[in-house]
Amino acid sequence: MPVIGDMVTSPMDSEVYDYDSSFTPTVGEDGLDDFMCDKSAVRAFRGQYEPPLYWSIVILGGLGNLTVVWIYLHFHQRLKTMTDVYLLNLAVADLFFLGTLPFWAVEGNQGWSFGLGLCKITSALYKINFFSSMLLLTCISVDRYVVIVQTTKAQNSKRQRLSCSKLVCTCVWLLAVVLALPEFMFANVKELEGRGYCTMVYWSNQDNRTKILVLVLQICMGFCLPLLVMVFCYAGIIRTLLKTRNFKKHKALRVIMVVVVVFVLSQLPYNSVLVVEATKAVNSTGMDCDAEKRFDVAGQVLKSLAYMHASLNPFLYVFVGERFRRDILKLIRIYHCWPAQGILSKIQGGPGRSSVMSDTDTTQALSL
């Protein structure tokens, strides 16, 4: 049996759910391992596929989210709505999340050489910021629903809601830390063919239930809950917009559809794979070697697709809005990167117009 640190585990005990390549067993009807499935081809695919893609996501997402933080730090008055607070926290969460991808990119190419402590910390940081990002997207949907569907209530409680948003963000981060505790407990460095791999290693057969719980938490908190809340909130927003006269409802509806469609297309495929993985764990069933390798490759590809959402968030939730476009151009002008003053004034909508719009302005609530 393979030895991991001071623990002796069976091959089934060290089965990985996060699609990190490993030797995994094929289980016969008697419950014994028939043979070990060699996944060196899967590791080779990962080494070629993940590093360039992850670095691209880091560069694109880093530029977008740093720009968001830069704007908020430069225009302090922007933090006047709940959505502003959520967007700033979302940008920070995405930046921390993107900061973990270089480690996985290096691991895919060279193996994990950063030690057990950094393996646990990096794995936990990845999950903390993954969950916080998804929960903050949920909070943004709820805030838009309140501002647009319950306009009078939103206007009367504007100051209280702004104070509440900071408490909500604190709770989101604390909840994300709690949900990431399994990473602190079970993340470990696994040696394969002379290389280390940072992955989830469960200690005993009883911990198959722990593996199922981890998967269920990720599926529910990372996809199902945000999706249900977004569908409910945006359905109510659409009904309200359809009743509104003299309003640019077509643009607003396009923004809503883009947000929902991109979220579903980026997250649904990977979460479907997690559902299959949870089903396998519940039934304690295995696949034949070829099917197992195809499943792992599909998981890697779809996981990478889900990661791209962190680089798309600034463009979906921020840069589609007129306020942020105006603020970006202001910063460019301040730092003497935009010589055409006339063009800047035209895009800003004329001199003297504030970049901060009313919290009850429906266009602002939708397109920020």
DOPAKOL-284919 format. One record per residue (C-alpha): residue in three letters; residue number from 1; x, y, z. Coordinates in steps of 0.001 Angstrom, whole numbers, plus 524288, in hexadecimal, padded with zeros to 5 digits. Layout:
<recs>
{rec 'ALA'; NUM; {X; Y; Z}}
...
</recs>
This chain:
<recs>
{rec 'MET'; 1; {80000; 80000; 80000}}
{rec 'PRO'; 2; {804EE; 80DC5; 7FD29}}
{rec 'VAL'; 3; {80A64; 815AC; 80862}}
{rec 'ILE'; 4; {806E0; 82423; 80979}}
{rec 'GLY'; 5; {80E65; 82B01; 8141C}}
{rec 'ASP'; 6; {80C59; 822E7; 8205C}}
{rec 'MET'; 7; {7FF69; 81D64; 81B79}}
{rec 'VAL'; 8; {7FDEC; 8105F; 814BC}}
{rec 'THR'; 9; {7F26D; 81030; 80B8D}}
{rec 'SER'; 10; {7EC93; 80723; 801BA}}
{rec 'PRO'; 11; {7EBC5; 80B77; 7F387}}
{rec 'MET'; 12; {7DD3B; 80DED; 7F4E2}}
{rec 'ASP'; 13; {7DFA0; 816A9; 800AD}}
{rec 'SER'; 14; {7E810; 81FE1; 7F8B5}}
{rec 'GLU'; 15; {7DE9C; 82144; 7ED71}}
{rec 'VAL'; 16; {7DDE3; 82F78; 7E948}}
{rec 'TYR'; 17; {7D1AA; 8370A; 7E5F2}}
{rec 'ASP'; 18; {7D847; 84335; 7E089}}
{rec 'TYR'; 19; {7DD00; 83CB6; 7D425}}
{rec 'ASP'; 20; {7EB4C; 83D1E; 7D7C5}}
{rec 'SER'; 21; {7F19F; 831F5; 7D06F}}
{rec 'SER'; 22; {7F4DD; 825EB; 7D864}}
{rec 'PHE'; 23; {7F507; 8173B; 7D831}}
{rec 'THR'; 24; {7E726; 81325; 7DBA2}}
{rec 'PRO'; 25; {7E1D6; 80583; 7DCFD}}
{rec 'THR'; 26; {7D7C3; 7FE80; 7D4ED}}
{rec 'VAL'; 27; {7CEED; 7F759; 7DE6E}}
{rec 'GLY'; 28; {7C9EC; 7E9B6; 7DBB9}}
{rec 'GLU'; 29; {7BD0A; 7E3C3; 7E020}}
{rec 'ASP'; 30; {7C382; 7DE36; 7EC48}}
{rec 'GLY'; 31; {7C771; 7EBBD; 7F08A}}
{rec 'LEU'; 32; {7D5F2; 7E941; 7EE6A}}
{rec 'ASP'; 33; {7DEB8; 7F0F7; 7E573}}
{rec 'ASP'; 34; {7E02F; 7E9FF; 7D86A}}
{rec 'PHE'; 35; {7EB5C; 7F274; 7D3B4}}
{rec 'MET'; 36; {7F0E0; 80012; 7D4A2}}
{rec 'CYS'; 37; {7ED44; 80981; 7C9DB}}
{rec 'ASP'; 38; {7F92C; 81091; 7C493}}
{rec 'LYS'; 39; {7F581; 81EDA; 7C26A}}
{rec 'SER'; 40; {80299; 823BE; 7BDA1}}
{rec 'ALA'; 41; {7FBF2; 827D0; 7B0DF}}
{rec 'VAL'; 42; {7F258; 83014; 7B8B0}}
{rec 'ARG'; 43; {7FD8D; 83691; 7BFE1}}
{rec 'ALA'; 44; {8045B; 83942; 7B2FB}}
{rec 'PHE'; 45; {7F7EB; 83F80; 7AD94}}
{rec 'ARG'; 46; {7F6AE; 847D2; 7B9BE}}
{rec 'GLY'; 47; {804C9; 84C58; 7B89A}}
{rec 'GLN'; 48; {80269; 85134; 7AAC5}}
{rec 'TYR'; 49; {7F4A5; 85679; 7AC73}}
{rec 'GLU'; 50; {7F3B6; 85D11; 7B9BA}}
{rec 'PRO'; 51; {7FFD7; 865D2; 7BAFA}}
{rec 'PRO'; 52; {7FD90; 86E9C; 7AF07}}
{rec 'LEU'; 53; {7EEFE; 86F75; 7B1A1}}
{rec 'TYR'; 54; {7F0A1; 87294; 7C00A}}
{rec 'TRP'; 55; {7FABB; 87D11; 7BD41}}
{rec 'SER'; 56; {7F177; 8831B; 7B340}}
{rec 'ILE'; 57; {7E67B; 8833D; 7BD3F}}
{rec 'VAL'; 58; {7EF96; 8894E; 7C762}}
{rec 'ILE'; 59; {7F406; 89427; 7BE2E}}
{rec 'LEU'; 60; {7E684; 8978A; 7B8FA}}
{rec 'GLY'; 61; {7DFB1; 8966B; 7C610}}
{rec 'GLY'; 62; {7EA9C; 89D69; 7CD34}}
{rec 'LEU'; 63; {7EA02; 8A92E; 7C43A}}
{rec 'GLY'; 64; {7DB39; 8A9FB; 7C4FE}}
{rec 'ASN'; 65; {7D9ED; 8A857; 7D3AC}}
{rec 'LEU'; 66; {7E589; 8B12C; 7D6C9}}
{rec 'THR'; 67; {7DF0E; 8BBA9; 7CE8C}}
{rec 'VAL'; 68; {7D2A0; 8BA36; 7D698}}
{rec 'VAL'; 69; {7DA18; 8BB7D; 7E361}}
{rec 'TRP'; 70; {7E1C8; 8C6FF; 7DDD5}}
{rec 'ILE'; 71; {7D542; 8CE16; 7DA58}}
{rec 'TYR'; 72; {7CF4D; 8CBE1; 7E7BC}}
{rec 'LEU'; 73; {7DB9F; 8D063; 7EEAB}}
{rec 'HIS'; 74; {7DC8E; 8DC7C; 7E61C}}
{rec 'PHE'; 75; {7CE20; 8E012; 7E6BF}}
{rec 'HIS'; 76; {7CB47; 8DDC5; 7F524}}
{rec 'GLN'; 77; {7BD95; 8E32A; 7F3C0}}
{rec 'ARG'; 78; {7BA06; 8D78C; 7EB57}}
{rec 'LEU'; 79; {7B741; 8CF26; 7F755}}
{rec 'LYS'; 80; {7A9B2; 8D4DC; 7F8D9}}
{rec 'THR'; 81; {7A187; 8C8DF; 7F5B6}}
{rec 'MET'; 82; {7A116; 8BAC2; 7FA00}}
{rec 'THR'; 83; {7A4BB; 8B66A; 7EC4C}}
{rec 'ASP'; 84; {7B0F4; 8BEEA; 7ECDA}}
{rec 'VAL'; 85; {7B541; 8B827; 7F966}}
{rec 'TYR'; 86; {7B26A; 8AABB; 7F39B}}
{rec 'LEU'; 87; {7B993; 8ADD7; 7E6F7}}
{rec 'LEU'; 88; {7C5BA; 8B251; 7EE30}}
{rec 'ASN'; 89; {7C5B8; 8A5F8; 7F678}}
{rec 'LEU'; 90; {7C331; 89DD2; 7EA4D}}
{rec 'ALA'; 91; {7CEF4; 8A3C7; 7E38D}}
{rec 'VAL'; 92; {7D77E; 8A102; 7EF7E}}
{rec 'ALA'; 93; {7D285; 892FF; 7F060}}
{rec 'ASP'; 94; {7D518; 890C7; 7E1E7}}
{rec 'LEU'; 95; {7E2CA; 89650; 7E344}}
{rec 'PHE'; 96; {7E5FC; 88D10; 7EE80}}
{rec 'PHE'; 97; {7E014; 881DF; 7E6CE}}
{rec 'LEU'; 98; {7E821; 8854B; 7DAD3}}
{rec 'GLY'; 99; {7F41E; 88600; 7E397}}
{rec 'THR'; 100; {7F30D; 87759; 7E620}}
{rec 'LEU'; 101; {7F29E; 87381; 7D7C2}}
{rec 'PRO'; 102; {80153; 87557; 7D537}}
{rec 'PHE'; 103; {8040A; 86ACB; 7DF62}}
{rec 'TRP'; 104; {7FAFD; 86163; 7D84F}}
{rec 'ALA'; 105; {800FB; 86536; 7CB4B}}
{rec 'VAL'; 106; {80E95; 861F1; 7D04D}}
{rec 'GLU'; 107; {80999; 85544; 7D64C}}
{rec 'GLY'; 108; {8038D; 85106; 7C97F}}
{rec 'ASN'; 109; {8109C; 852A6; 7C2B9}}
{rec 'GLN'; 110; {81A96; 84F1E; 7CD23}}
{rec 'GLY'; 111; {81343; 84916; 7D876}}
{rec 'TRP'; 112; {8113E; 84EF2; 7E5FA}}
{rec 'SER'; 113; {81E14; 85370; 7EBD8}}
{rec 'PHE'; 114; {8191D; 85D9F; 7F595}}
{rec 'GLY'; 115; {81795; 854FB; 80191}}
{rec 'LEU'; 116; {80C16; 84FD4; 8096E}}
{rec 'GLY'; 117; {80941; 85C97; 8109C}}
{rec 'LEU'; 118; {807E2; 86489; 8043C}}
{rec 'CYS'; 119; {7FFDA; 8598D; 7FE3F}}
{rec 'LYS'; 120; {7F5C6; 85ACD; 8091B}}
{rec 'ILE'; 121; {7F60F; 869A5; 80919}}
{rec 'THR'; 122; {7F4EB; 86AE3; 7FA56}}
{rec 'SER'; 123; {7EA01; 860D6; 7F9A7}}
{rec 'ALA'; 124; {7E294; 867BA; 8048A}}
{rec 'LEU'; 125; {7E48A; 87544; 7FEA5}}
{rec 'TYR'; 126; {7DF97; 8703C; 7F1A8}}
{rec 'LYS'; 127; {7D31C; 86B0B; 7F7E9}}
{rec 'ILE'; 128; {7D135; 876F0; 800BF}}
{rec 'ASN'; 129; {7D160; 8801E; 7F54E}}
{rec 'PHE'; 130; {7C9B0; 876E7; 7EC8F}}
{rec 'PHE'; 131; {7BE7F; 87649; 7F665}}
{rec 'SER'; 132; {7BF37; 884BB; 7F9E8}}
{rec 'SER'; 133; {7BE85; 88872; 7EB81}}
{rec 'MET'; 134; {7B264; 88045; 7E93D}}
{rec 'LEU'; 135; {7ABCA; 88530; 7F5A4}}
{rec 'LEU'; 136; {7AEE4; 89352; 7F214}}
{rec 'LEU'; 137; {7A8CA; 8914C; 7E4AE}}
{rec 'THR'; 138; {79CC3; 88CA2; 7EC0A}}
{rec 'CYS'; 139; {79CDA; 898E5; 7F47B}}
{rec 'ILE'; 140; {79DCA; 8A18A; 7E85F}}
{rec 'SER'; 141; {791CF; 89AEC; 7E2A2}}
{rec 'VAL'; 142; {78A1A; 89D0A; 7EF2B}}
{rec 'ASP'; 143; {78E16; 8AB61; 7EFF1}}
{rec 'ARG'; 144; {789F9; 8ADE8; 7E1ED}}
{rec 'TYR'; 145; {77CF3; 8A75F; 7E4AB}}
{rec 'VAL'; 146; {77A85; 8B01F; 7F083}}
{rec 'VAL'; 147; {77E97; 8BC8D; 7E952}}
{rec 'ILE'; 148; {7762A; 8BA01; 7DD57}}
{rec 'VAL'; 149; {76A8A; 8B20F; 7E217}}
{rec 'GLN'; 150; {7694B; 8B871; 7EF7D}}
{rec 'THR'; 151; {76DA0; 8C617; 7EBC0}}
{rec 'THR'; 152; {766BA; 8CD9C; 7F697}}
{rec 'LYS'; 153; {76BBB; 8C48E; 80125}}
{rec 'ALA'; 154; {77973; 8C545; 7FB8B}}
{rec 'GLN'; 155; {77989; 8D416; 7FB5C}}
{rec 'ASN'; 156; {77451; 8D554; 80941}}
{rec 'SER'; 157; {77E64; 8CBE5; 80EAD}}
{rec 'LYS'; 158; {789FB; 8CFEE; 8065B}}
{rec 'ARG'; 159; {7931B; 8D345; 8119F}}
{rec 'GLN'; 160; {78F35; 8C75D; 81999}}
{rec 'ARG'; 161; {79142; 8BE69; 80DED}}
{rec 'LEU'; 162; {79ED7; 8C3FC; 80B99}}
{rec 'SER'; 163; {7A299; 8C11A; 819AB}}
{rec 'CYS'; 164; {79C70; 8B3B9; 81881}}
{rec 'SER'; 165; {7A462; 8B0B3; 80C51}}
{rec 'LYS'; 166; {7B114; 8B15D; 81408}}
{rec 'LEU'; 167; {7ABAF; 8A7C1; 81DFC}}
{rec 'VAL'; 168; {7A708; 89EEA; 812F3}}
{rec 'CYS'; 169; {7B49D; 89F0D; 80CD7}}
{rec 'THR'; 170; {7BAAA; 89B66; 819E2}}
{rec 'CYS'; 171; {7B138; 89001; 81B21}}
{rec 'VAL'; 172; {7B424; 88BCF; 80D22}}
{rec 'TRP'; 173; {7C2C4; 88B36; 80FC5}}
{rec 'LEU'; 174; {7C0D2; 883E7; 81CA0}}
{rec 'LEU'; 175; {7B7BD; 87A19; 81615}}
{rec 'ALA'; 176; {7C197; 87831; 80B1E}}
{rec 'VAL'; 177; {7CC33; 87547; 81533}}
{rec 'VAL'; 178; {7C369; 86B20; 81BB1}}
{rec 'LEU'; 179; {7C05C; 864C5; 80E94}}
{rec 'ALA'; 180; {7CEF8; 8642B; 80BA4}}
{rec 'LEU'; 181; {7D261; 85CC9; 81828}}
{rec 'PRO'; 182; {7D2CB; 84F96; 8110B}}
{rec 'GLU'; 183; {7DE09; 854F5; 808E8}}
{rec 'PHE'; 184; {7E5E0; 857AD; 81545}}
{rec 'MET'; 185; {7E2D2; 84A12; 81A4D}}
{rec 'PHE'; 186; {7E445; 84175; 80E51}}
{rec 'ALA'; 187; {7ED3D; 84895; 804C3}}
{rec 'ASN'; 188; {7F9D9; 840DC; 803D9}}
{rec 'VAL'; 189; {80589; 83ED5; 7FB06}}
{rec 'LYS'; 190; {804CF; 831ED; 7F3D6}}
{rec 'GLU'; 191; {810F4; 82C30; 7ED7E}}
{rec 'LEU'; 192; {80F52; 8263A; 7E006}}
{rec 'GLU'; 193; {81A6A; 8224B; 7D713}}
{rec 'GLY'; 194; {823FF; 82AFA; 7DE33}}
{rec 'ARG'; 195; {81B25; 836F2; 7DE1E}}
{rec 'GLY'; 196; {8129E; 83C99; 7E8AF}}
{rec 'TYR'; 197; {8046E; 8404F; 7E67B}}
{rec 'CYS'; 198; {7FC6E; 848B8; 7EFBB}}
{rec 'THR'; 199; {7EF43; 8422A; 7F0BF}}
{rec 'MET'; 200; {7E482; 83DD1; 7FA02}}
{rec 'VAL'; 201; {7E81F; 83144; 8011F}}
{rec 'TYR'; 202; {7DDF4; 82B08; 809E8}}
{rec 'TRP'; 203; {7E2AC; 822DC; 81549}}
{rec 'SER'; 204; {7D9D9; 81708; 815AE}}
{rec 'ASN'; 205; {7CE5A; 81089; 80F20}}
{rec 'GLN'; 206; {7C552; 81705; 818E7}}
{rec 'ASP'; 207; {7C9A9; 8240C; 81379}}
{rec 'ASN'; 208; {7C2CD; 820F4; 806B5}}
{rec 'ARG'; 209; {7B761; 827B9; 80D54}}
{rec 'THR'; 210; {7C019; 83390; 80F91}}
{rec 'LYS'; 211; {7C38F; 833B0; 8013A}}
{rec 'ILE'; 212; {7B517; 8336F; 7FDB3}}
{rec 'LEU'; 213; {7B250; 83E8E; 80730}}
{rec 'VAL'; 214; {7BD4E; 846D0; 80164}}
{rec 'LEU'; 215; {7B80D; 84490; 7F3BD}}
{rec 'VAL'; 216; {7AA02; 8479B; 7F7BA}}
{rec 'LEU'; 217; {7AE3F; 85433; 7FE70}}
{rec 'GLN'; 218; {7B5A6; 858A7; 7F269}}
{rec 'ILE'; 219; {7AA52; 8557F; 7E957}}
{rec 'CYS'; 220; {7A01B; 85BF4; 7F205}}
{rec 'MET'; 221; {7A795; 86808; 7F693}}
{rec 'GLY'; 222; {7AF9F; 869E9; 7EA38}}
{rec 'PHE'; 223; {7A4E3; 8680D; 7E030}}
{rec 'CYS'; 224; {79725; 86422; 7E454}}
{rec 'LEU'; 225; {794D9; 86EE2; 7EE64}}
{rec 'PRO'; 226; {79A57; 879FA; 7E5FE}}
{rec 'LEU'; 227; {792DB; 87514; 7DA16}}
{rec 'LEU'; 228; {785E1; 873ED; 7E141}}
{rec 'VAL'; 229; {78754; 88178; 7E737}}
{rec 'MET'; 230; {78B51; 88781; 7DA27}}
{rec 'VAL'; 231; {77FD1; 8813D; 7D315}}
{rec 'PHE'; 232; {77630; 885CB; 7DD77}}
{rec 'CYS'; 233; {77B8F; 8939D; 7DE53}}
{rec 'TYR'; 234; {77D74; 895F3; 7CFD6}}
{rec 'ALA'; 235; {7701B; 89021; 7CCAC}}
{rec 'GLY'; 236; {76A22; 89A3A; 7D5CD}}
{rec 'ILE'; 237; {7726F; 8A4E9; 7CFC8}}
{rec 'ILE'; 238; {76E33; 8A122; 7C20F}}
{rec 'ARG'; 239; {75FD4; 8A167; 7C602}}
{rec 'THR'; 240; {761CA; 8AEF6; 7CBB1}}
{rec 'LEU'; 241; {768EE; 8B3EB; 7BF9E}}
{rec 'LEU'; 242; {75E61; 8AEFA; 7B68C}}
{rec 'LYS'; 243; {754A8; 8B77C; 7BDDD}}
{rec 'THR'; 244; {75D54; 8C376; 7BD1F}}
{rec 'ARG'; 245; {75AD8; 8CE11; 7B314}}
{rec 'ASN'; 246; {7649E; 8D775; 7ACEB}}
{rec 'PHE'; 247; {77003; 8CF1B; 7B0F6}}
{rec 'LYS'; 248; {77B38; 8C8EB; 7A9A2}}
{rec 'LYS'; 249; {77671; 8BB84; 7AD48}}
{rec 'HIS'; 250; {77CBD; 8B472; 7A1DC}}
{rec 'LYS'; 251; {78A7C; 8B7F6; 7A63C}}
{rec 'ALA'; 252; {7876C; 8B43A; 7B43A}}
{rec 'LEU'; 253; {781A8; 8A73B; 7B021}}
{rec 'ARG'; 254; {78DAD; 8A44B; 7A7FB}}
{rec 'VAL'; 255; {79654; 8A6A1; 7B3C4}}
{rec 'ILE'; 256; {78E29; 89D4A; 7BBEC}}
{rec 'MET'; 257; {78E4C; 892BD; 7B192}}
{rec 'VAL'; 258; {79CFF; 893D4; 7AFB4}}
{rec 'VAL'; 259; {79F74; 892BA; 7BE58}}
{rec 'VAL'; 260; {796DA; 886B1; 7BFF3}}
{rec 'VAL'; 261; {79B16; 87FE0; 7B370}}
{rec 'VAL'; 262; {7A9AD; 881B5; 7B60D}}
{rec 'PHE'; 263; {7A81D; 87CD9; 7C3FF}}
{rec 'VAL'; 264; {7A0BB; 870A7; 7BF9E}}
{rec 'LEU'; 265; {7A9C4; 86DAB; 7B429}}
{rec 'SER'; 266; {7B60C; 86F08; 7BC6B}}
{rec 'GLN'; 267; {7B160; 86819; 7C8BF}}
{rec 'LEU'; 268; {7A742; 85DEC; 7C4AC}}
{rec 'PRO'; 269; {7B069; 854A5; 7BD34}}
{rec 'TYR'; 270; {7BA61; 853C9; 7C842}}
{rec 'ASN'; 271; {7AFEB; 85223; 7D29F}}
{rec 'SER'; 272; {7A9C5; 84763; 7CA7F}}
{rec 'VAL'; 273; {7B6C0; 8403B; 7CB22}}
{rec 'LEU'; 274; {7B6E4; 84242; 7D9E7}}
{rec 'VAL'; 275; {7A94D; 83C49; 7DAA1}}
{rec 'VAL'; 276; {7AE50; 8304A; 7D35C}}
{rec 'GLU'; 277; {7B9E7; 82F92; 7DC98}}
{rec 'ALA'; 278; {7B0E5; 83075; 7E87B}}
{rec 'THR'; 279; {7A83F; 825C0; 7E2C8}}
{rec 'LYS'; 280; {7B423; 81D0B; 7E0FC}}
{rec 'ALA'; 281; {7B80B; 81F74; 7EF22}}
{rec 'VAL'; 282; {7AA57; 81C75; 7F42E}}
{rec 'ASN'; 283; {7A959; 80FD1; 7EC71}}
{rec 'SER'; 284; {7B7C1; 80C59; 7EE90}}
{rec 'THR'; 285; {7B889; 808E2; 7E02E}}
{rec 'GLY'; 286; {7C422; 809FE; 7D742}}
{rec 'MET'; 287; {7C645; 80B63; 7C8A8}}
{rec 'ASP'; 288; {7CEBD; 803D4; 7BF72}}
{rec 'CYS'; 289; {7DC08; 809E5; 7BD54}}
{rec 'ASP'; 290; {7D942; 8105A; 7B03C}}
{rec 'ALA'; 291; {7CC7D; 81630; 7B518}}
{rec 'GLU'; 292; {7D346; 81AE7; 7C16F}}
{rec 'LYS'; 293; {7DDB1; 821EB; 7B981}}
{rec 'ARG'; 294; {7D39E; 82837; 7B07F}}
{rec 'PHE'; 295; {7CC01; 82C92; 7BC70}}
{rec 'ASP'; 296; {7D820; 832C5; 7C27F}}
{rec 'VAL'; 297; {7DB9E; 83A06; 7B5FC}}
{rec 'ALA'; 298; {7CDA9; 83F0D; 7B4B8}}
{rec 'GLY'; 299; {7CE26; 84369; 7C2F0}}
{rec 'GLN'; 300; {7DAAB; 84AFF; 7C0B7}}
{rec 'VAL'; 301; {7D54E; 851EB; 7B4C2}}
{rec 'LEU'; 302; {7C84B; 8555A; 7BB0A}}
{rec 'LYS'; 303; {7CEEA; 859C8; 7C7A0}}
{rec 'SER'; 304; {7D738; 86327; 7BFAD}}
{rec 'LEU'; 305; {7CAD9; 86853; 7B935}}
{rec 'ALA'; 306; {7C501; 86AE1; 7C6A3}}
{rec 'TYR'; 307; {7D15A; 87214; 7CAD1}}
{rec 'MET'; 308; {7CFDA; 87B84; 7BF6B}}
{rec 'HIS'; 309; {7C43A; 881A6; 7C665}}
{rec 'ALA'; 310; {7CDAB; 888B2; 7CF8B}}
{rec 'SER'; 311; {7D393; 88FDB; 7C3EE}}
{rec 'LEU'; 312; {7C63F; 892D0; 7BE02}}
{rec 'ASN'; 313; {7C027; 898BC; 7CA4D}}
{rec 'PRO'; 314; {7C5E6; 8A676; 7C856}}
{rec 'PHE'; 315; {7C082; 8A719; 7BA8B}}
{rec 'LEU'; 316; {7B32D; 8A173; 7BE05}}
{rec 'TYR'; 317; {7B08A; 8A8F4; 7CA86}}
{rec 'VAL'; 318; {7B8A2; 8B534; 7C8DB}}
{rec 'PHE'; 319; {7BD85; 8B909; 7BB80}}
{rec 'VAL'; 320; {7B01C; 8B786; 7B521}}
{rec 'GLY'; 321; {7ABE8; 8C32F; 7BD66}}
{rec 'GLU'; 322; {7ACF1; 8D153; 7B95E}}
{rec 'ARG'; 323; {7B1FD; 8D5E0; 7C68A}}
{rec 'PHE'; 324; {7BE03; 8CD50; 7C635}}
{rec 'ARG'; 325; {7C0F1; 8D09A; 7B819}}
{rec 'ARG'; 326; {7C08B; 8DEFE; 7BB82}}
{rec 'ASP'; 327; {7C92D; 8DCF7; 7C769}}
{rec 'ILE'; 328; {7D31E; 8D547; 7BF7D}}
{rec 'LEU'; 329; {7D3D7; 8E045; 7B5A6}}
{rec 'LYS'; 330; {7D545; 8EA2B; 7C0A5}}
{rec 'LEU'; 331; {7E0D2; 8E2B3; 7C617}}
{rec 'ILE'; 332; {7E6DE; 8E1CF; 7B8A1}}
{rec 'ARG'; 333; {7E54A; 8F070; 7B718}}
{rec 'ILE'; 334; {7EAD6; 8F31B; 7C4B9}}
{rec 'TYR'; 335; {7F709; 8EB56; 7C18B}}
{rec 'HIS'; 336; {7F854; 8F21A; 7B442}}
{rec 'CYS'; 337; {7F5B6; 8E5FF; 7AC20}}
{rec 'TRP'; 338; {7EA2A; 8EBC2; 7A4A7}}
{rec 'PRO'; 339; {7ED06; 8F82C; 79D13}}
{rec 'ALA'; 340; {7DF93; 8FA40; 79727}}
{rec 'GLN'; 341; {7D823; 90251; 7A124}}
{rec 'GLY'; 342; {7CC56; 90395; 79838}}
{rec 'ILE'; 343; {7CAE0; 8F506; 796C8}}
{rec 'LEU'; 344; {7CBFA; 8F336; 7A574}}
{rec 'SER'; 345; {7C177; 8FD5C; 7A841}}
{rec 'LYS'; 346; {7B87B; 8F744; 79E2C}}
{rec 'ILE'; 347; {7B9C8; 8E9A0; 7A3EA}}
{rec 'GLN'; 348; {7B7FE; 8EED1; 7B19F}}
{rec 'GLY'; 349; {7AB2D; 8F4E9; 7AD94}}
{rec 'GLY'; 350; {7AF60; 902FE; 7AECE}}
{rec 'PRO'; 351; {7B711; 90AD3; 7B8C0}}
{rec 'GLY'; 352; {7B2EE; 90B12; 7C6D2}}
{rec 'ARG'; 353; {7AB4A; 8FE59; 7C67E}}
{rec 'SER'; 354; {7AE42; 8F5DC; 7D238}}
{rec 'SER'; 355; {7B2AD; 8E7FB; 7D068}}
{rec 'VAL'; 356; {7AAAA; 8E3FC; 7DC2A}}
{rec 'MET'; 357; {79C82; 8E1D1; 7D8C4}}
{rec 'SER'; 358; {79101; 8E05A; 7E1DD}}
{rec 'ASP'; 359; {78F33; 8D364; 7E89F}}
{rec 'THR'; 360; {78146; 8D31C; 7E3C9}}
{rec 'ASP'; 361; {78510; 8D529; 7D5AC}}
{rec 'THR'; 362; {78118; 8C881; 7CF17}}
{rec 'THR'; 363; {78B0F; 8C97E; 7C43D}}
{rec 'GLN'; 364; {795EA; 8CAE9; 7CE34}}
{rec 'ALA'; 365; {7911B; 8BF4B; 7D5C1}}
{rec 'LEU'; 366; {7917F; 8B6D2; 7C9AA}}
{rec 'SER'; 367; {79D14; 8BBB6; 7C220}}
{rec 'LEU'; 368; {7A47C; 8C1B2; 7CD92}}
</recs>
